[in-house]
Amino acid sequence: MREMLKLFLVVTLFGALSGGLLAGVRAGTKERIEYQQIKFVKGPAIQEIMKGCSNDPLSTRFKVKDGKEERSFFVGVFDGKPNTVAFETSGKGYGGDIGVVVAVNIENDQIAGVGVTTHRETPGVGSRAKTDVKFAAQFKGQPIGEPFKVKADGGKIDALSGATVSSRGVCGAVVSSGEIYRRLKSSIVEKTKSTKS
Amino acid sequence: MAKSVLQEFTKGLWNEVPPYRLVLGLCPTLAMTKSVDNGFGMGIAVTFVLVCSNILISMLRKAIPKNVRIACFIVVVATFVIIVELVMQAYAYTLFQQMGIFIPLIVVNCILLGRAEAFASKNGVVASIADGLGMGLGFTISLTVLAIIREILGNGTFLNKAVFGPSFEPFTFMITAPGAFVCLGLMLCIMNLLGKK
């Protein structure tokens, strides 16, 4: 019995110590890992849709609580004013979720740009959602919050030929970005304004 | 019976070099030698985990009950592997992306459990450090040598820089999985010839 107790105690102690150590390391590297993920995964897309801004949108960011989760917003400074925010949403594509960053001009509520970050669409077919500049450009200048649909569903977005499902996924992501924007607008505007330009 | 610390260190470099003599840790040896930076990075990661776990296990070897030693070893090894994973994610994100699933898989690398069970649990701290360092460096060198051969022949590059003129047609077979087996087989053959007594 005593022997059993000892085994039990040793293994528990090992597990607890290891857990504590890992929690510490995780807390210490969390910020930095987040930055790296932003830089290497979302970064290229954000920089693309924020082209022409005079700051580094990746380091000018803030967070807003949205229900249970926190969302990151990236601020772009155009003409000397911080007036554009980009954030990520996702929509259902053909091979899984499509991550989409949407940049919104907070002065006129228009979409400043749309870019795909992560996806698992068919290479060469659905993957064009990320690479085809013309497809993403259709969203530019449109008011955010529009119920975007592809033409096959009665909307006005030209789907990528042969990749209707992927196109639908991107539309869905942009629509959900509209909902997020409407929900969080007041805090987004307030925090964006207070960003140093 | 007791070997000197220097002997414990050097045995890992030649007489008992892990992938070629002990034929241990072949999974990362095959998978992570497509390019020199991957192979070297993997080697360093394993060396770090090996030295740390050897130190801890040899220090605790009297406190760990025999019945649950494997569980304790795995907890120690897994803890260090996750530390490596987090740190790599924070400071070497591109390498982290390339190595992907193979970082957590270091946990099941036979070298780690093998050294813990066969060496660190029976020897003192200093000897265990020497053993871990030797084995780790032996592993790193083995991986790097294999990676150099495969990258130069299969891709025509060394550390992502072209080594041959533009007329070089890469021998792509070498960077595929079957190429890894063939290459490893040839290395084992050479090592056996050299080690013949």
Chai-1 contact restraints between the chains, C-beta under 6 A:
chainA,res_idxA,chainB,res_idxB,connection_type,confidence,min_distance_angstrom,max_distance_angstrom,comment,restraint_id
A,L7,B,P65,contact,1.0,0.0,6.0,A-B,restraint_1
A,L7,B,N67,contact,1.0,0.0,6.0,A-B,restraint_2
A,L7,B,V68,contact,1.0,0.0,6.0,A-B,restraint_3
A,V10,B,P65,contact,1.0,0.0,6.0,A-B,restraint_4
A,V11,B,V68,contact,1.0,0.0,6.0,A-B,restraint_5
A,V11,B,A71,contact,1.0,0.0,6.0,A-B,restraint_6
A,F14,B,C72,contact,1.0,0.0,6.0,A-B,restraint_7
A,F14,B,V75,contact,1.0,0.0,6.0,A-B,restraint_8
A,S18,B,V75,contact,1.0,0.0,6.0,A-B,restraint_9
A,S18,B,T79,contact,1.0,0.0,6.0,A-B,restraint_10
A,L22,B,I82,contact,1.0,0.0,6.0,A-B,restraint_11
A,V25,B,I83,contact,1.0,0.0,6.0,A-B,restraint_12
A,V25,B,L86,contact,1.0,0.0,6.0,A-B,restraint_13
A,T29,B,L86,contact,1.0,0.0,6.0,A-B,restraint_14
A,T29,B,A90,contact,1.0,0.0,6.0,A-B,restraint_15
A,R32,B,A90,contact,1.0,0.0,6.0,A-B,restraint_16
A,I33,B,Q89,contact,1.0,0.0,6.0,A-B,restraint_17
A,I33,B,A90,contact,1.0,0.0,6.0,A-B,restraint_18
A,Q36,B,Y93,contact,1.0,0.0,6.0,A-B,restraint_19
A,F40,B,Y93,contact,1.0,0.0,6.0,A-B,restraint_20
